[in-house]
Amino acid sequence: MPTRPYPILTVNEKAARSLRAGHPWVYGAETTGPDQPYQNGDIVDVVSHKGRWLGAGVINDHSKIRVRLLSRNTNDRFDEAFWRRRIQYALDYRKTVMGPDFTCSRLIFGEADHFPGLTVDLFQDILVTEVLSLGMEVRKHLLYPLLVELLKDYGVTVRAIYERNEAALRELARIDLIRELDIVPNQQVSFRFRDLHTRAWLRDVGSVLELYTYKACVDTGIFHDVISSAVVRWDEVLGHGSVSNEIDVMAARGVVPLFLSCKACDIKTEALNELAILRDRFGGKGAKAAIVTTETCNAAARHRAAQLGIAVVDLEELKTGQLLHRLKVIMKVER
């Protein structure tokens, strides 16, 4: 094996057999080393106990999956050109399978496309990403602009990138703010707070209302995708100093998005205006918007919301369990 600049991690025979059979992960209990200092998120070379090179991947000591393999080619160098090729391969594959129009499809599917822990979906001119590994988290600043650039060659001009944020819940669990976290994709999210003080703090910033609204969207069964804490980046080139906003919950029925703002306080005119701008700028024609509040909405705020075409779901409707019905009405599934 030629001299390489990466720390070397040695695995036992069980892990070596799995890697040779094509498995993309190495578990912590199967490893020793690396042989030199490193930081979590760095690239490491993986070798057998006999010194045979098995591949290179990203290391994270805070995960049971200590290494997620990126490459089995000793010639690979993990620079911008490498990631550009990887993204190009993924896009070319979708074009081959789906034809020239793949504007509503999954562009990158984690390990299947050799992007461990990264999922990227395309909805018309909107990218929706989910990052569930440290290796992709520390490299997304490189990957996102490359996606935007390469998609232009396919006639797709990306207007915005939304980031799923279920990983934030896992981070809260990791730092022991919430416990017994259980996420069943597209079905339910459950956990308990560490203590009453933590519960009160999270309720104050609206996190519980956001999760309740997220689950309500899923439970309606009418949306094809539901995202919590979606980050909207306004800059086409996602670099230093880019401006971003967060949408508490975003749901999509076909190509029609619904932007939901969750407020554990009185509805302010500024919040309504901001929601309308986000809907109009990123949602396109036919996009919907609603604001969910744990307070009783006053007449002035309700009037302003009506002027902006924003639906309001307030405390009284939440108390009587009308949120699911209102969501269906907003999307014109029910009257």
C-alpha positions as CSV (number, residue, x, y, z in Angstrom):
1,M,0.0,0.0,0.0
2,P,1.4,3.4,-0.9
3,T,2.2,5.9,1.8
4,R,-1.0,7.7,2.8
5,P,-1.5,10.8,5.1
6,Y,-4.3,9.2,7.2
7,P,-4.2,7.7,10.7
8,I,-4.4,3.9,10.6
9,L,-7.2,2.0,12.5
10,T,-6.8,-1.7,13.0
11,V,-9.8,-4.0,13.1
12,N,-10.3,-7.6,14.3
13,E,-10.9,-10.5,12.0
14,K,-14.7,-10.4,12.4
15,A,-14.8,-6.8,11.1
16,A,-12.3,-7.6,8.4
17,R,-14.5,-10.4,7.1
18,S,-17.5,-8.0,7.1
19,L,-15.7,-5.3,5.2
20,R,-14.4,-7.7,2.6
21,A,-18.0,-8.9,2.2
22,G,-19.1,-5.3,1.4
23,H,-20.3,-4.1,4.8
24,P,-19.8,-0.3,5.1
25,W,-19.5,0.0,8.9
26,V,-17.0,-0.7,11.6
27,Y,-18.1,-0.9,15.2
28,G,-16.1,0.4,18.1
29,A,-15.7,-2.9,19.9
30,E,-14.0,-4.3,16.8
31,T,-11.1,-1.7,16.6
32,T,-7.8,-0.7,18.1
33,G,-6.0,2.6,17.4
34,P,-5.6,4.8,15.4
35,D,-1.9,5.0,15.4
36,Q,-1.7,8.8,15.5
37,P,-3.7,11.8,16.8
38,Y,-7.0,12.5,15.1
39,Q,-10.2,14.4,15.5
40,N,-13.7,12.9,15.2
41,G,-14.9,13.5,11.7
42,D,-11.4,12.8,10.2
43,I,-10.6,10.3,7.5
44,V,-8.8,7.1,8.7
45,D,-7.4,4.1,6.9
46,V,-8.8,0.8,8.1
47,V,-6.5,-2.3,8.1
48,S,-6.8,-5.9,9.2
49,H,-4.7,-7.2,12.1
50,K,-2.3,-8.5,9.4
51,G,-1.9,-5.0,8.0
52,R,-4.0,-5.5,4.9
53,W,-5.7,-2.3,3.8
54,L,-9.5,-2.6,3.7
55,G,-10.7,0.9,3.0
56,A,-10.9,4.4,4.3
57,G,-13.7,6.1,6.2
58,V,-14.8,8.7,8.7
59,I,-14.2,8.1,12.4
60,N,-16.5,9.1,15.3
61,D,-15.8,7.9,18.8
62,H,-19.2,9.2,20.0
63,S,-21.0,6.6,17.8
64,K,-21.3,2.9,18.2
65,I,-20.5,2.9,14.4
66,R,-16.9,4.1,14.9
67,V,-16.0,4.2,11.2
68,R,-18.3,4.6,8.2
69,L,-16.5,3.6,5.0
70,L,-16.1,6.0,2.2
71,S,-13.8,4.3,-0.3
72,R,-12.1,1.0,-1.1
73,N,-9.8,2.5,-3.6
74,T,-6.3,3.4,-2.5
75,N,-6.0,6.1,-5.2
76,D,-8.8,8.2,-3.8
77,R,-8.0,11.5,-2.1
78,F,-10.9,13.1,-0.3
79,D,-10.7,16.5,-1.9
80,E,-13.3,18.6,-3.7
81,A,-12.7,16.6,-6.9
82,F,-13.5,13.4,-5.1
83,W,-16.9,14.7,-3.8
84,R,-17.7,16.2,-7.2
85,R,-17.2,12.8,-8.8
86,R,-19.4,11.1,-6.2
87,I,-22.2,13.6,-6.6
88,Q,-21.9,13.3,-10.4
89,Y,-22.2,9.5,-10.2
90,A,-25.3,9.7,-8.1
91,L,-27.0,12.3,-10.4
92,D,-26.0,10.3,-13.5
93,Y,-27.5,7.1,-12.0
94,R,-30.8,8.9,-11.3
95,K,-31.0,10.2,-14.8
96,T,-30.3,6.6,-16.2
97,V,-33.0,5.1,-14.0
98,M,-35.7,7.8,-14.1
99,G,-35.0,9.5,-17.4
100,P,-34.3,13.2,-18.0
101,D,-37.0,14.4,-15.6
102,F,-36.0,13.4,-12.0
103,T,-37.2,16.6,-10.4
104,C,-39.1,14.7,-7.6
105,S,-36.7,12.1,-6.5
106,R,-34.1,11.0,-4.0
107,L,-30.8,12.1,-5.3
108,I,-28.5,10.7,-2.6
109,F,-29.4,7.7,-0.5
110,G,-26.8,7.4,2.2
111,E,-24.5,4.4,2.0
112,A,-26.1,3.2,-1.2
113,D,-24.5,6.2,-3.0
114,H,-21.3,6.1,-0.7
115,F,-22.4,9.1,1.3
116,P,-22.8,7.5,4.7
117,G,-25.4,9.3,6.8
118,L,-26.6,11.7,4.1
119,T,-29.9,11.8,2.3
120,V,-30.8,14.4,-0.3
121,D,-34.3,14.7,-1.9
122,L,-35.2,17.0,-4.8
123,F,-38.7,18.5,-5.1
124,Q,-38.8,20.6,-8.2
125,D,-36.2,23.3,-7.4
126,I,-36.0,22.6,-3.6
127,L,-33.4,20.3,-2.0
128,V,-34.3,18.6,1.3
129,T,-31.3,17.1,3.2
130,E,-30.9,15.0,6.3
131,V,-27.5,14.6,7.9
132,L,-27.2,11.7,10.4
133,S,-23.4,11.3,10.6
134,L,-20.6,13.5,11.8
135,G,-18.6,12.8,8.6
136,M,-21.2,14.4,6.4
137,E,-22.0,17.1,8.9
138,V,-18.5,18.5,8.8
139,R,-18.4,18.3,5.0
140,K,-21.9,19.6,4.1
141,H,-20.5,23.1,3.5
142,L,-18.6,21.6,0.6
143,L,-21.3,19.2,-0.6
144,Y,-24.2,21.6,-0.8
145,P,-22.6,24.1,-3.2
146,L,-21.4,21.2,-5.4
147,L,-25.0,19.8,-5.5
148,V,-26.3,23.3,-6.5
149,E,-23.6,23.6,-9.2
150,L,-24.0,20.2,-10.7
151,L,-27.8,20.2,-10.8
152,K,-27.6,23.3,-13.1
153,D,-26.2,20.9,-15.8
154,Y,-29.5,19.0,-15.6
155,G,-31.5,22.2,-15.9
156,V,-32.4,22.5,-12.2
157,T,-31.7,25.8,-10.5
158,V,-32.0,25.2,-6.8
159,R,-33.8,28.0,-5.0
160,A,-33.4,26.7,-1.4
161,I,-32.0,23.9,0.7
162,Y,-34.0,22.6,3.7
163,E,-32.2,20.6,6.4
164,R,-34.2,18.0,8.3
165,N,-33.3,18.4,12.0
166,E,-34.2,15.1,13.7
167,A,-30.5,14.9,14.5
168,A,-31.1,17.8,16.9
169,L,-33.3,15.4,19.0
170,R,-30.6,12.8,19.1
171,E,-28.1,15.5,20.2
172,L,-30.5,16.5,23.0
173,A,-30.6,12.8,24.0
174,R,-26.8,12.6,23.9
175,I,-26.4,15.5,26.3
176,D,-29.1,14.1,28.5
177,L,-31.7,16.9,28.1
178,I,-34.2,14.3,26.9
179,R,-34.4,10.5,27.6
180,E,-35.9,7.4,26.1
181,L,-35.9,9.0,22.7
182,D,-37.7,6.8,20.1
183,I,-38.0,8.0,16.5
184,V,-40.0,5.9,14.1
185,P,-39.6,7.6,10.7
186,N,-42.9,9.0,9.3
187,Q,-44.8,7.6,12.3
188,Q,-44.0,8.9,15.7
189,V,-41.5,10.6,18.0
190,S,-41.5,10.0,21.7
191,F,-39.2,10.9,24.7
192,R,-39.3,12.2,28.2
193,F,-37.6,15.2,29.6
194,R,-34.8,15.0,32.1
195,D,-36.6,17.0,34.7
196,L,-39.3,19.7,35.1
197,H,-36.9,22.6,34.6
198,T,-35.7,21.2,31.3
199,R,-39.3,20.5,30.3
200,A,-40.3,24.1,31.1
201,W,-37.4,25.5,29.1
202,L,-38.1,23.5,26.0
203,R,-41.8,24.4,26.2
204,D,-40.9,28.1,26.4
205,V,-39.0,28.0,23.1
206,G,-41.9,26.1,21.4
207,S,-40.1,22.7,20.8
208,V,-43.0,20.7,22.2
209,L,-45.6,22.5,20.1
210,E,-43.3,22.0,17.1
211,L,-43.1,18.2,17.7
212,Y,-46.9,18.1,18.3
213,T,-47.5,19.9,15.0
214,Y,-45.0,17.6,13.2
215,K,-46.8,14.5,14.5
216,A,-50.2,16.0,13.5
217,C,-49.0,16.4,9.9
218,V,-47.8,12.8,9.8
219,D,-51.0,11.5,11.3
220,T,-53.2,13.2,8.7
221,G,-51.8,10.7,6.2
222,I,-52.1,13.3,3.4
223,F,-48.5,14.6,3.2
224,H,-45.8,12.9,1.2
225,D,-43.1,14.4,3.3
226,V,-42.9,16.2,6.7
227,I,-39.9,18.0,8.1
228,S,-39.3,19.7,11.5
229,S,-37.0,22.6,12.0
230,A,-36.2,23.1,8.3
231,V,-33.4,25.6,7.7
232,V,-33.9,27.9,4.7
233,R,-30.7,29.4,3.3
234,W,-31.3,32.4,1.2
235,D,-27.9,32.5,-0.6
236,E,-27.5,30.4,-3.8
237,V,-23.8,30.0,-2.9
238,L,-23.8,28.6,0.7
239,G,-20.7,30.1,2.2
240,H,-19.6,32.3,5.1
241,G,-22.2,34.9,6.1
242,S,-25.1,33.2,4.4
243,V,-28.5,34.3,5.7
244,S,-30.9,31.7,7.0
245,N,-34.4,31.3,8.5
246,E,-35.9,28.3,10.3
247,I,-39.4,27.0,9.5
248,D,-40.8,25.1,12.4
249,V,-42.6,22.4,10.3
250,M,-42.7,22.0,6.6
251,A,-45.0,19.5,4.9
252,A,-45.5,18.7,1.2
253,R,-48.5,17.2,-0.5
254,G,-47.3,16.4,-4.0
255,V,-45.6,19.6,-5.1
256,V,-47.7,21.8,-2.9
257,P,-45.8,22.8,0.3
258,L,-47.3,23.9,3.6
259,F,-45.2,26.2,5.8
260,L,-46.1,26.0,9.5
261,S,-44.9,28.4,12.2
262,C,-45.4,27.3,15.9
263,K,-45.7,30.0,18.6
264,A,-45.9,29.5,22.3
265,C,-46.9,33.2,22.6
266,D,-49.2,35.8,21.1
267,I,-49.1,36.1,17.3
268,K,-47.1,39.2,16.3
269,T,-47.5,41.0,12.9
270,E,-43.8,40.5,12.3
271,A,-44.1,36.7,12.6
272,L,-47.0,36.7,10.1
273,N,-45.1,38.9,7.6
274,E,-42.0,36.7,7.9
275,L,-44.0,33.5,7.3
276,A,-45.8,35.1,4.3
277,I,-42.4,36.1,2.8
278,L,-40.9,32.6,3.2
279,R,-44.0,31.0,1.7
280,D,-44.1,33.3,-1.3
281,R,-40.3,33.3,-1.9
282,F,-39.7,29.6,-1.5
283,G,-43.1,27.9,-1.9
284,G,-44.1,29.1,-5.3
285,K,-47.6,29.3,-6.7
286,G,-50.1,27.4,-4.6
287,A,-48.0,27.2,-1.5
288,K,-49.8,27.3,1.8
289,A,-49.0,28.8,5.2
290,A,-50.4,28.4,8.7
291,I,-49.5,29.5,12.2
292,V,-50.1,27.4,15.3
293,T,-50.2,29.1,18.6
294,T,-50.8,28.0,22.2
295,E,-52.6,31.4,22.9
296,T,-56.0,32.6,21.9
297,C,-55.6,34.6,18.7
298,N,-56.9,38.2,18.9
299,A,-59.0,39.7,16.2
300,A,-56.3,42.0,14.9
301,A,-53.8,39.2,14.4
302,R,-56.5,37.0,12.8
303,H,-57.5,39.8,10.4
304,R,-53.9,40.4,9.4
305,A,-53.4,36.6,8.9
306,A,-56.4,36.6,6.6
307,Q,-55.0,39.4,4.5
308,L,-51.8,37.5,4.0
309,G,-53.6,34.2,3.3
310,I,-52.3,32.5,6.4
311,A,-54.5,30.1,8.3
312,V,-54.5,30.3,12.1
313,V,-54.9,27.4,14.6
314,D,-55.1,28.8,18.1
315,L,-55.5,27.4,21.6
316,E,-59.2,26.7,21.4
317,E,-58.8,24.5,18.4
318,L,-55.8,22.8,19.9
319,K,-57.8,22.0,23.1
320,T,-60.6,20.5,21.1
321,G,-58.3,18.4,18.9
322,Q,-59.0,20.1,15.6
323,L,-55.4,20.4,14.3
324,L,-55.6,17.4,12.1
325,H,-58.9,18.5,10.6
326,R,-57.6,22.1,10.0
327,L,-54.5,20.8,8.2
328,K,-56.8,18.8,5.9
329,V,-58.9,21.9,5.3
330,I,-55.9,24.0,4.5
331,M,-54.8,21.5,2.0
332,K,-58.3,21.3,0.6
333,V,-58.7,17.6,1.4
334,E,-61.7,18.3,3.7
335,R,-64.1,21.1,4.1
